[in-house]
């Protein structure tokens, strides 16, 4: 994979507004695996330098998503153990480590979904916001357990409609709401369920903008909020909070008016005090500061 092909995929990664953090992290690892196999390089040192550069570019491209940084940093660390291999074997091993990371991520999603589904149980009405691959996996495991779902459209790109379409295919009764109606319907739910783009060390949640408003609404209604996400979504202790990504305001369809600035910030932060439980591949945990 030459620089032009890499830059094309990097731009696509930056522009992706539909896939969640875990999916994008696995996409990055796949890109690095293909890079390891095909980046033009005459020496191992030259190849390592280029792979590390690409790795850093991918991390910086979506800085608010902890799993990208965590999984790619783990891959960079794994490269150190490959010292001494000839170049062809090193390429194969580096690609293999990246694909191992993909498999570990996928397994963590499965385990997280299993624990979450067991925690929720049958005969529940669940309210959710945005589109999370982990939340989707939870609903798949609950599809025969008489659940009902209320899902927001999740503006500006309405990825909640994708979730509603999948729920319909699974014959799960679903109400599709505008984001503005989340507060109106919150009290009708047995629980709220969110995925995560990142978990901060104090237990706060970074997720699609609107998650904080849903958390406030269910808290005011006495409805518990569960957050399900893999442990590699935890942001490392001591790291500064990431800047919340602001996307092109043209997505909002707002008119071009003098002295009017449309804002399109994609993520918000939900404080730990509004979260009842968080669930990862190791089990169910009380809300609060995350373990180191």
Buried (B, 14 or more C-beta within 10 A) or exposed (E): BEEEEBEEBBEEBBEBBEBBBBBBBBBBBBBBBBBBBEBEBEEBEEBBEBBEEBBBBBBEBBBBBBBBBBBBBBBBEBBEEBEEBEBEEBBBBBBBBBBBBBEBBBEBBBBBBBBBBEBBEEEBBBBBBBBBBBBBBBBBBBBEEEBBBBBBBBBBBBBBBBBBEBBEEBEBEBBBBEBEBBBEBBEEBBBBBBBBBBBBBBBBBBBBBBBBBBBBBBBEBEBBBBBBBBBBBBBEEEEEBBEBBEBEBEBEEBEEEEEEEBEBEBBBBBBBEBBBBBBBBEEBBEBEEBEE
